[in-house]
């Protein structure tokens, strides 16, 4: 299995200002595998500590933060000498030993020559609580579900991924039907590594759905196990409402759709818990495409799942409906397409998207993304229907010189008139399966 985050870890290893690293991400996105694979490839030795199974080392960290003593304890546990430059120290399930999390501060201040990487479940919650979190003393990498290109590599379609990376549009267009079939397959399987592995080994959609259902059940158990008891019912309500909210043409998150009479302040803590756990992502509405975008952030937002495959499993959407499509699937196609695009923007492009809409939501731009010094409008089409009334209205209103439209149609670039004086906007039509190339365009 290939993960692009390996390159980020290599850059961390080489950095002259390297700090201990925290790998953040939801459960089951592949953090443990990534750390171990990185150690196996690029270090002579790996000192792997899993705190939920190691009571002895938990006790060692409870004593004090003497780094020399802690290193000696780790050496005794792994039974080999830890040398700074060729040993990777891995702290896994570090949430089970909060003092180990705090110790990263002292590794940073007193022993930065040692290469330490840590991960665990729900670490985002620790980050926002602030209790023992080594603020400013760690480097952070976010790990997401596998991207479409990582999925292509995992399923033996790496040549298709390479053609996309070369931007060989003539060749890509010739094989568009194959790319579309693989994209629909990605909609079904998603990017959770265990689901991808199950598909690769069995090609059995029923077994893939079993894996996805088990992951969803695990998240549901986390609500009652780790969230404040008074917030658990609201967390479940929000979690259950997101697919329904995405199915609407107007995808703005409505608190009243979670439960009648609910207001934003009633759901604020529960929503933040789901975001800190990495299970959902907000796309904020901004009032205009200006810098910095957060200065123009409004209260309205759209909410998305962490993974397109889990979204399909959550709604119990039949696999053949996604792969073949039919008329009753029309509306939810848009939900899957938007879920997929925002997922690739974050995971493959390192872009935090926004969106824009008029106050009555009659005109809406699905996403706004920062490209250089521009906030570029990005419209998502689930199929090949390229009518773009909202996109044209937005570009005329804000005199946008660049715009993006992603759909199942082939790559092309055209000029879109936006004013009577002949001013035009460059409109890039990008295939859905090439969204990850957006930063290089």
C-alpha positions in Angstrom: 0.0 0.0 0.0 1.3 3.4 -1.0 0.6 6.5 1.1 1.6 10.0 0.0 2.1 11.0 3.6 5.4 9.0 3.5 6.9 12.0 1.6 5.8 14.4 4.4 7.4 12.1 6.9 10.7 12.1 4.9 10.7 15.9 4.9 10.1 15.9 8.7 13.1 13.5 9.1 15.4 15.8 7.1 14.2 19.0 8.7 17.0 20.9 10.6 14.3 22.3 12.9 12.5 19.0 13.4 10.4 18.6 16.6 8.7 15.4 17.9 5.8 14.6 15.4 2.2 14.1 16.1 0.2 12.2 13.5 -3.4 13.3 13.8 -6.4 11.6 12.1 -9.6 9.7 12.7 -9.6 6.1 13.8 -8.8 3.6 11.1 -7.2 5.9 8.6 -3.9 4.0 8.8 -1.7 5.9 11.3 -0.1 2.8 12.9 0.7 1.2 9.5 2.2 4.5 8.2 4.5 5.0 11.2 5.7 1.4 11.1 6.2 1.5 7.4 8.1 4.7 7.6 10.4 3.3 10.3 11.0 0.1 8.3 12.0 2.0 5.2 14.1 4.8 6.5 15.6 3.8 9.9 17.9 1.0 11.0 15.9 0.4 14.2 12.3 1.1 15.3 11.4 1.4 19.0 7.7 0.8 18.9 5.7 1.4 22.1 2.0 0.8 22.2 0.7 2.4 25.5 -2.6 0.6 25.7 -0.7 -2.7 26.0 2.3 -1.6 28.0 1.5 -1.0 31.6 5.2 -1.0 32.6 6.1 2.0 30.4 2.9 3.8 31.4 4.2 3.5 35.0 7.6 4.9 33.9 6.1 8.0 32.4 4.0 8.6 35.5 7.1 9.2 37.6 8.7 12.3 36.1 9.8 13.8 32.8 13.5 12.9 33.1 14.3 12.2 29.4 17.4 10.2 30.1 15.6 7.9 32.5 12.7 7.6 30.1 15.1 6.6 27.2 16.7 4.0 29.4 13.2 2.6 30.3 12.3 2.4 26.6 15.6 0.7 25.8 15.0 -1.9 28.4 11.5 -2.5 27.0 12.5 -2.9 23.4 15.8 -4.6 24.3 18.2 -2.6 22.1 20.1 0.6 22.4 18.4 3.7 21.0 20.8 5.9 18.9 19.6 9.3 17.9 19.9 9.4 14.1 19.1 5.8 13.1 16.3 4.9 15.6 12.7 5.9 15.2 10.8 6.0 18.5 7.1 5.4 18.0 4.5 6.2 20.7 1.3 4.6 19.6 -2.1 4.9 21.3 -0.5 7.7 23.2 -3.9 8.9 24.5 -3.7 6.0 27.0 -0.7 7.7 28.7 -1.4 11.5 28.8 2.0 12.1 30.5 3.7 10.5 27.5 1.9 13.1 25.3 3.2 15.8 27.7 6.7 14.4 27.5 7.0 15.4 23.9 7.5 18.9 25.1 10.7 17.7 27.0 11.9 15.7 24.1 11.6 18.9 22.0 13.4 21.0 24.6 16.1 18.6 25.9 16.6 15.8 23.3 15.6 17.0 19.9 18.3 14.8 18.3 16.0 11.8 18.9 13.4 11.1 16.3 10.0 10.7 18.0 6.7 10.2 16.3 3.4 9.7 18.1 -0.2 8.9 17.2 -3.4 7.8 18.9 -7.1 7.8 18.8 -9.0 11.1 19.2 -5.8 13.2 19.8 -7.6 16.2 18.3 -9.7 16.3 21.4 -6.6 16.7 23.5 -5.3 19.4 21.3 -8.4 21.5 21.8 -8.8 20.7 25.5 -5.2 21.9 26.0 -4.7 19.6 29.0 -1.1 18.3 28.7 -1.0 19.0 25.0 2.6 20.1 24.0 1.4 23.3 22.2 4.2 24.7 20.0 6.5 21.8 20.8 5.5 19.3 18.2 5.2 19.1 14.4 1.8 18.0 13.2 0.8 16.0 10.1 -2.9 15.2 9.4 -3.6 11.8 7.9 -6.8 11.4 5.9 -8.5 8.4 4.2 -6.7 7.3 1.1 -7.1 9.6 -1.9 -8.4 8.6 -5.3 -4.8 8.3 -6.6 -3.7 6.3 -3.7 -6.7 4.0 -4.4 -5.6 3.7 -8.0 -2.2 2.5 -6.9 -3.6 0.1 -4.3 -5.9 -1.5 -6.8 -3.2 -2.1 -9.5 -4.1 0.9 -11.6 -1.0 2.9 -11.0 -0.5 3.5 -14.8 -3.8 5.4 -14.8 -2.5 7.5 -11.9 0.7 8.2 -13.7 -1.1 9.4 -16.8 -3.1 11.8 -14.7 0.1 13.1 -13.0 1.6 13.8 -16.4 -1.5 15.7 -17.4 -1.6 13.7 -20.6 -5.1 15.0 -21.4 -5.4 13.4 -24.8 -4.6 9.9 -23.3 -6.7 10.5 -20.3 -9.7 11.5 -22.4 -9.3 8.4 -24.6 -9.6 6.3 -21.4 -12.2 8.5 -19.7 -14.8 5.7 -19.3 -12.2 3.6 -17.4 -11.4 6.5 -15.1 -15.1 7.1 -14.5 -15.6 3.4 -13.6 -12.7 3.5 -11.2 -14.1 6.7 -9.7 -17.5 5.1 -9.1 -15.6 2.2 -7.5 -13.9 4.6 -5.2 -17.3 6.1 -4.3 -18.2 2.5 -3.1 -15.0 1.4 -1.4 -13.8 4.8 -0.2 -10.4 5.5 1.3 -10.5 3.7 4.6 -7.4 1.4 4.3 -9.1 -1.7 5.7 -11.9 -1.4 3.2 -9.5 -0.9 0.4 -7.4 -3.9 1.5 -10.6 -6.0 1.7 -11.6 -5.0 -1.8 -8.1 -5.7 -3.3 -8.0 -9.1 -1.7 -11.6 -10.3 -2.3 -13.4 -8.0 -4.9 -16.4 -8.7 -2.7 -18.6 -5.6 -2.1 -20.5 -7.3 0.7 -17.3 -7.8 2.7 -16.3 -4.2 2.0 -19.6 -3.0 3.3 -19.1 -5.2 6.4 -15.8 -3.5 7.1 -17.3 -0.1 6.6 -20.2 -0.9 8.9 -17.8 -2.1 11.6 -15.9 1.2 11.4 -19.1 3.2 11.7 -20.1 1.1 14.7 -16.7 1.7 16.3 -17.2 5.5 15.8 -20.6 5.2 17.4 -19.1 3.4 20.4 -16.5 6.2 20.7 -19.4 8.7 21.2 -20.5 7.0 24.5 -17.0 6.1 25.6 -15.1 9.3 25.1 -17.6 12.2 24.7 -19.2 14.0 27.6 -22.3 12.1 28.7 -24.6 15.1 28.3 -23.4 15.6 24.7 -23.6 12.0 23.4 -27.2 12.2 22.2 -26.5 15.4 20.3 -23.4 13.9 18.7 -25.4 11.0 17.5 -28.1 13.2 16.1 -25.7 15.3 14.2 -23.9 12.2 12.9 -27.1 10.7 11.7 -28.4 13.9 10.1 -25.4 14.7 7.8 -26.3 12.3 4.9 -29.8 13.7 4.8 -28.5 17.3 4.8 -26.1 16.5 2.0 -28.9 14.9 -0.1 -30.7 18.3 -0.3 -30.1 20.7 -3.2 -29.3 23.4 -0.6 -26.6 21.6 1.5 -26.3 24.3 4.2 -26.3 22.6 7.6 -29.7 23.2 9.3 -29.8 22.7 13.0 -33.6 22.3 12.8 -33.0 19.3 10.6 -31.0 17.6 13.4 -34.0 17.9 15.7 -37.0 20.2 15.6 -36.4 23.3 17.7 -32.6 22.9 17.9 -30.5 26.0 17.6 -26.8 26.4 16.8 -25.8 27.0 20.4 -27.5 23.7 21.4 -25.2 21.8 19.0 -22.0 23.8 19.3 -20.1 21.4 21.7 -21.3 18.3 20.0 -20.3 19.6 16.6 -16.8 20.6 17.8 -16.4 17.1 19.3 -17.0 15.4 16.0 -14.6 17.8 14.2 -11.9 17.3 16.8 -12.3 13.5 16.4 -11.7 14.0 12.7 -15.1 12.4 11.8 -16.7 15.4 10.1 -15.4 18.6 8.3 -17.0 22.0 8.1 -17.0 24.0 4.9 -17.7 27.6 6.0 -19.6 30.1 3.9 -17.8 33.4 3.2 -19.5 36.6 2.2 -17.0 37.4 -0.7 -13.9 36.0 -2.3 -11.4 38.2 -0.5 -8.3 37.7 1.7 -8.0 36.5 4.3 -11.1 34.3 3.8 -11.6 33.7 7.5 -12.2 37.4 7.9 -15.3 37.0 5.7 -16.5 33.8 7.4 -20.2 33.7 8.1 -22.1 31.5 10.6 -23.5 29.2 7.8 -21.6 26.1 6.8 -21.9 22.7 5.1 -20.9 19.5 7.0 -19.2 16.5 5.3 -18.2 13.0 6.4 -14.5 12.0 6.5 -14.9 9.5 3.8 -17.1 9.0 0.7 -17.3 5.2 1.2 -18.5 5.6 4.7 -21.1 8.0 3.5 -22.5 5.4 1.2 -22.4 2.8 3.9 -24.1 5.1 6.4 -27.0 5.6 4.0 -27.1 1.8 3.1 -26.9 2.9 -0.5 -26.8 -0.3 -2.6 -23.5 -0.8 -4.4 -25.1 -1.4 -7.8 -26.9 1.9 -7.6 -23.6 3.7 -7.2 -21.8 1.7 -9.9 -24.7 1.7 -12.5 -26.8 4.6 -11.4 -30.5 5.1 -12.0 -33.1 7.9 -11.9 -33.9 7.5 -8.1 -30.2 8.1 -7.4 -30.1 11.5 -9.2 -30.1 13.8 -6.1 -27.7 11.8 -4.0 -25.2 11.7 -6.9 -24.5 15.3 -6.1 -23.9 14.5 -2.4 -21.3 11.8 -3.3 -19.6 14.1 -5.8 -19.3 17.0 -3.3 -18.2 14.7 -0.5 -15.6 13.3 -2.9 -14.3 16.7 -4.0 -14.0 18.2 -0.5 -12.2 15.0 0.6 -9.6 15.3 -2.2 -9.2 19.0 -1.7 -8.1 18.4 1.9 -6.2 15.1 1.6 -4.6 15.4 -1.9 -4.3 19.2 -2.3 -3.9 20.4 1.3 -6.6 23.0 0.6 -9.2 24.2 3.1 -12.3 24.9 1.0 -15.0 27.5 1.6 -18.2 28.2 -0.2 -20.4 31.1 -1.2 -24.1 31.6 -1.5 -26.6 34.4 -1.6 -28.6 35.0 1.6 -31.6 33.1 0.2 -29.3 30.3 -1.1 -30.8 30.6 -4.6 -27.3 31.1 -6.0 -24.5 29.1 -4.6 -20.9 28.2 -5.5 -20.1 24.7 -4.2 -16.5 25.6 -3.1 -14.1 28.5 -3.1 -10.4 27.5 -3.1 -7.3 29.6 -2.7 -5.0 29.5 -5.8 -2.1 31.9 -5.5 -3.6 35.3 -4.9 -7.1 34.3 -6.1 -10.1 32.8 -4.4 -11.3 30.7 -7.3 -14.9 29.5 -7.6 -15.2 25.7 -8.1 -18.5 24.2 -9.2 -19.2 20.5 -8.9 -21.3 18.5 -11.4 -22.0 14.9 -10.7 -22.4 14.0 -14.4 -21.8 15.9 -17.7 -24.5 18.5 -17.4 -22.4 21.7 -17.7 -25.0 24.4 -17.2 -23.4 26.9 -14.8 -25.9 29.7 -14.0 -24.5 30.2 -10.5 -20.9 30.1 -11.6 -21.6 32.7 -14.3 -23.5 35.0 -11.9 -20.7 34.7 -9.3 -17.9 35.5 -11.8 -19.9 38.5 -13.1 -20.6 39.8 -9.6 -17.0 39.6 -8.4 -15.2 40.0 -11.8 -13.4 36.6 -11.3 -10.7 36.0 -13.9 -10.4 32.3 -13.2 -13.0 29.6 -12.4 -13.1 25.8 -12.2 -15.9 23.3 -13.1 -15.4 19.7 -12.2 -17.6 17.0 -13.8 -17.5 13.7 -15.7 -16.8 15.7 -18.9 -13.2 15.8 -20.4 -10.6 18.4 -19.7 -10.9 21.7 -21.6 -10.2 25.4 -21.1 -12.7 28.0 -22.4 -13.4 31.7 -22.1 -16.6 32.8 -20.3 -17.7 36.4 -21.0 -18.5 38.2 -17.7 -19.0 41.8 -18.8 -20.3 43.8 -21.7 -16.9 45.3 -22.3 -15.5 42.0 -23.4 -14.0 40.9 -20.1 -13.7 37.2 -19.9 -13.1 34.6 -17.2 -10.8 31.6 -17.9 -13.0 28.5 -17.2 -11.1 25.3 -16.6 -13.2 22.2 -17.0 -11.5 19.5 -14.9 -12.6 15.9 -14.8 -13.8 14.7 -11.3 -11.1 12.1 -11.3 -8.4 14.8 -11.7 -9.4 17.1 -8.8 -6.1 16.3 -7.0 -4.2 18.1 -9.8 -5.9 21.4 -9.0 -2.9 23.1 -7.2 -0.7 22.4 -10.2 -3.1 24.1 -12.6 
